[in-house]
């Protein structure tokens, strides 16, 4: 999978939105993500995602995430951390 954005915060939202779309359309739950940034500064990500399909016998469904937002998003590339607020 891949995602791109105009800047680092746009890239975070785009990447998380792609993961959310994967869950919503394919019922796929990511377990391990190996991502490689593209560009300097990064404006794209190429990633492989491994995991499994949602199985109600084994997985608990909780609150559904509707969208990833830019609201109060904080991204610290140096520490590899982000704070993201989602719409539920």
Helices and strands as residue ranges (DSSP letters): E 2-4, H 8-26, E 28-38, E 44-53, E 67-68, E 74-76, E 81-83, E 86-87
